[in-house]
Amino acid sequence: MRHTTYCVLCVLATLALAILAARYVTDLWLLAFFESLQTHISLFGVALALLALLFQRHWYAVFLLAVGVGLAVHSVVMLREYAASPPLNPPAVANASKSFTLLSFNIEDSNFENGARIADLIVNSKADVVEIFEAGPIQSELQRISAVYPNRIGCGIMTTDCDSLLLSKRPFQTQVMRSLGSLWDNRFILATIDMDGQPVNFASAHLSKPYFDEFHTIELDILGPILKDVQGPLILAGDFNASVIAPDMRDFLGDTGLHHAFPEPATWPIMAGAYGIAIDHVFARAPLRLKSVRQIPEAMGSNHFGLMTEFCVSK
């Protein structure tokens, strides 16, 4: 019985770790879901290997343990690779303009029963700019939201649908809304806003799930060149449906020069709370600097947590 249990545990650990290790020899979209979960799955493999060793001491369980630890360590290395610089120190603060806030939140398109609560969150957030994804549930609340955020793109402005939405207290200097690929329409917004004398580019992107064939990579390939052409401070928020350790996300960040906070707040799945993964991101490019990115503690019926970001522009 002990040997049988040991074998079952080793088989499970082997399967889990082999799925993760496949990324180092091939790039298959079928593996995309597991690639974003590399830290979690590798730790699961480590736990299985340790459990197997309790039943039988054998070199293969030790080998699995070593592989699991190696994959977990490398996942953390990848999570840090495109992290932004540490928080501003006092001298840097003196050379930075005032701070601003950005609220970004995928509220889930079927979450109509919580539309009024989410509208309350937006109105009372004191954020300078708000980016909402799958915005249908708050469409009926736009009149009162507009009293605080009179400028918007989406939900009847530049598009007839109500999916991606960008709200601002300040007028737009430039505004663009377009599609990324052929799977979804109008899920990219780019607007320039004068933030107290400093023009800042706000980008909003909502990508397809990475296990929908090659669409996720195609969308990133379209998005990258657009952002590389943007001049001046840039902040990009969105639901990317993938962790920054996914191969196409790493290529995107390396190509565009964007960085993220570390550690990123977990945003999905909501039942995992702080122990989930970050698939909703806020990226920035110098001279814009992220001061903090925090999880909104209540999902309000969504299957994602929202994010509140504080940022500034270095002089």
C-alpha positions in Angstrom: 0.0 0.0 0.0 2.8 2.4 0.9 4.5 1.7 -2.4 1.3 2.2 -4.4 0.7 5.5 -2.7 4.2 6.6 -3.4 3.8 5.7 -7.1 0.5 7.6 -7.4 2.0 10.7 -5.8 5.1 10.6 -8.1 2.9 10.2 -11.2 0.8 13.2 -10.2 3.9 15.3 -9.4 5.5 14.2 -12.7 2.5 15.3 -14.7 2.3 18.6 -13.0 5.9 19.4 -13.4 6.2 18.1 -16.9 3.4 20.5 -18.0 5.4 23.4 -16.6 8.7 22.2 -18.0 7.3 22.0 -21.5 7.5 25.8 -21.8 11.3 25.6 -21.9 11.2 23.4 -25.0 8.1 24.5 -26.9 5.6 27.3 -27.1 2.0 25.9 -27.2 -1.1 28.0 -26.5 -2.7 24.9 -25.0 -0.2 25.3 -22.1 -0.9 29.0 -21.5 -3.3 28.5 -18.6 -0.7 26.4 -16.7 2.2 28.8 -17.5 0.6 31.6 -15.6 0.2 29.3 -12.7 3.8 28.2 -12.6 4.5 29.3 -9.0 1.4 27.6 -7.7 1.7 24.4 -9.7 5.4 24.0 -9.0 4.7 24.3 -5.2 2.0 21.8 -5.6 4.5 19.4 -7.2 7.0 20.1 -4.4 4.3 19.2 -1.9 3.5 15.9 -3.7 7.2 15.0 -3.8 7.6 15.7 -0.1 4.5 13.6 0.6 5.9 10.8 -1.6 9.1 10.8 0.4 7.1 10.2 3.6 5.9 7.0 2.1 9.1 5.8 0.5 12.6 7.2 0.3 13.7 7.0 -3.3 15.9 9.0 -5.6 13.0 9.8 -8.0 11.0 11.7 -5.4 14.1 13.6 -4.6 14.6 14.4 -8.3 11.0 15.6 -8.5 11.5 17.8 -5.4 14.5 19.4 -7.0 12.7 20.1 -10.2 9.7 21.6 -8.4 11.9 23.9 -6.4 13.8 24.9 -9.5 10.6 25.8 -11.3 9.3 27.7 -8.4 12.4 29.7 -8.0 12.5 30.5 -11.7 8.9 31.7 -11.6 9.8 34.2 -8.9 12.8 35.3 -11.0 10.5 35.9 -13.9 8.0 37.7 -11.8 10.7 40.2 -10.8 12.4 40.6 -14.2 10.2 43.4 -15.5 9.4 44.9 -12.1 9.5 48.7 -11.8 12.2 50.4 -9.7 11.7 50.4 -5.9 9.3 53.0 -4.5 10.5 56.6 -4.7 13.0 57.6 -2.1 12.9 61.2 -0.6 15.2 62.8 -3.1 13.3 61.3 -6.0 10.0 62.5 -4.4 11.3 66.0 -4.5 11.9 65.7 -8.2 8.5 64.2 -9.0 5.2 65.9 -9.7 2.1 65.4 -7.5 0.6 61.9 -7.3 -2.5 60.8 -9.2 -4.7 57.7 -8.9 -6.1 55.3 -11.4 -8.9 52.8 -10.7 -9.1 49.8 -13.1 -11.6 47.0 -12.7 -13.1 44.2 -14.8 -16.6 44.2 -13.3 -17.9 41.2 -15.3 -20.5 41.7 -18.0 -23.2 39.6 -16.3 -22.8 41.3 -12.9 -25.9 43.6 -13.3 -27.2 43.1 -9.7 -24.1 44.9 -8.4 -24.1 47.7 -11.0 -25.2 50.4 -8.5 -22.6 49.4 -5.9 -19.9 49.5 -8.5 -21.1 52.9 -9.6 -20.9 54.0 -5.9 -17.3 52.7 -5.8 -16.4 54.7 -8.9 -18.0 57.9 -7.7 -16.5 57.8 -4.3 -13.1 56.5 -5.3 -11.5 59.9 -5.8 -9.5 58.4 -8.7 -8.4 60.9 -11.3 -9.0 58.3 -14.1 -11.1 55.2 -14.2 -10.8 52.2 -16.6 -13.6 49.7 -16.5 -13.8 46.4 -18.5 -17.0 44.6 -19.4 -18.8 47.8 -18.3 -22.4 46.8 -19.2 -23.6 46.5 -15.6 -23.0 50.3 -15.0 -24.4 51.5 -18.2 -27.7 52.6 -16.5 -25.6 54.4 -13.9 -23.6 56.6 -16.3 -25.7 59.7 -15.8 -24.7 60.0 -12.1 -21.2 58.8 -12.8 -20.9 61.6 -15.4 -21.5 64.2 -12.7 -18.0 63.3 -11.3 -16.4 62.0 -14.5 -17.8 64.2 -17.3 -15.4 62.9 -19.9 -15.6 59.3 -21.2 -14.7 57.0 -24.0 -16.9 54.0 -24.5 -20.5 53.1 -23.8 -22.0 55.3 -26.5 -18.9 57.5 -27.1 -16.8 56.3 -30.1 -18.6 53.0 -30.0 -22.2 51.8 -29.7 -21.4 49.0 -27.3 -20.6 49.2 -23.6 -17.6 47.0 -22.9 -14.3 49.0 -22.4 -14.8 52.3 -20.7 -12.4 55.1 -19.8 -13.6 57.9 -17.5 -11.8 61.1 -16.6 -12.4 64.2 -14.6 -10.2 66.2 -17.1 -10.9 66.6 -20.8 -9.1 64.4 -23.4 -6.4 66.0 -25.6 -6.4 63.0 -27.9 -8.5 59.8 -27.9 -8.4 56.6 -29.8 -10.6 53.5 -29.6 -9.9 50.4 -31.7 -10.0 46.6 -31.8 -7.0 44.3 -31.2 -7.4 41.5 -33.6 -10.7 40.0 -34.8 -12.1 38.2 -31.8 -13.4 41.2 -29.8 -14.2 44.7 -30.9 -13.2 48.0 -29.3 -11.2 46.7 -26.4 -8.3 49.1 -26.7 -8.5 52.8 -25.6 -5.7 55.3 -25.7 -6.2 58.9 -24.4 -3.9 61.8 -23.6 -5.0 63.8 -20.6 -3.4 67.0 -19.2 -2.7 66.1 -15.5 -2.0 69.5 -14.0 0.2 70.7 -16.8 1.8 67.2 -17.6 0.3 65.3 -20.5 -0.1 61.6 -19.6 -1.1 58.8 -21.9 -3.6 56.4 -20.5 -4.1 53.1 -22.3 -6.7 50.5 -21.6 -6.6 47.0 -22.9 -8.7 43.8 -22.5 -7.2 40.8 -24.1 -8.8 37.4 -24.9 -8.0 34.3 -22.8 -4.6 32.8 -23.8 -6.0 29.4 -24.3 -8.3 30.6 -27.1 -5.9 29.5 -29.9 -3.3 32.1 -30.8 -5.5 35.2 -30.3 -3.8 36.4 -27.1 -0.4 36.5 -28.7 -1.8 38.1 -31.9 -3.4 40.8 -29.8 -0.2 41.5 -27.9 1.7 41.7 -31.3 -0.8 44.4 -32.4 -0.7 46.2 -29.1 3.1 46.4 -28.8 3.9 48.5 -31.8 1.0 50.9 -30.9 2.5 51.6 -27.5 6.0 51.9 -28.8 4.9 54.8 -30.9 3.4 56.6 -28.0 5.4 59.6 -26.9 5.6 60.8 -23.3 4.5 59.2 -20.0 2.4 56.1 -20.4 0.4 54.0 -18.1 -1.4 50.9 -19.3 -4.0 49.1 -17.3 -6.0 46.1 -18.4 -7.3 42.6 -18.0 -4.7 40.5 -19.8 -6.0 37.1 -18.7 -2.4 36.0 -18.1 0.4 36.4 -15.7 3.6 38.4 -16.5 5.5 35.1 -16.6 3.5 33.8 -19.6 5.9 33.7 -22.6 4.0 36.1 -24.8 3.6 38.6 -21.9 7.4 38.5 -21.3 8.0 39.2 -24.9 5.5 42.1 -24.8 7.1 43.7 -21.8 10.6 43.3 -23.1 9.7 44.8 -26.4 7.7 47.8 -25.1 9.9 48.7 -22.1 6.9 48.6 -19.7 7.3 47.7 -16.1 5.0 46.6 -13.3 4.9 46.8 -9.5 6.4 43.9 -7.5 4.7 42.0 -6.0 1.6 42.5 -8.1 -1.7 42.1 -6.2 -3.6 39.0 -7.0 -6.8 39.6 -9.0 -8.0 36.1 -9.9 -9.6 33.8 -8.9 -11.4 35.8 -6.2 -11.9 32.7 -3.9 -8.1 32.6 -3.6 -7.9 36.1 -2.3 -4.3 37.3 -1.9 -3.0 33.8 -2.9 -4.4 34.0 -6.5 -2.5 35.3 -9.5 -2.3 38.7 -11.1 -3.9 38.6 -14.5 -5.1 42.2 -14.3 -2.1 44.5 -14.6 -0.9 48.1 -14.4 2.2 48.8 -16.5 4.1 52.0 -16.8 7.0 53.5 -18.7 9.4 56.2 -17.6 9.1 59.0 -16.7 5.9 57.8 -15.2 6.4 55.9 -12.0 4.2 53.5 -10.1 4.1 54.4 -6.4 1.7 51.7 -5.3 -0.8 49.2 -6.8 -3.2 47.7 -4.4 -6.1 45.3 -4.7 -9.6 46.6 -4.1 -10.6 44.3 -1.2 -14.1 43.5 -2.4 -14.9 42.1 -5.8 -18.5 43.2 -5.7 -19.8 40.2 -7.6 -17.1 40.2 -10.2 -14.8 37.3 -10.9 -11.8 39.7 -10.7 -10.6 42.1 -8.1 -10.1 45.7 -9.1 -6.9 47.7 -8.7 -6.2 51.2 -7.3 -2.9 52.6 -8.6 -1.1 55.7 -7.3 1.5 57.1 -9.8 3.5 60.2 -10.5 5.6 61.6 -13.3 9.3 62.2 -12.5 10.6 65.6 -13.7 
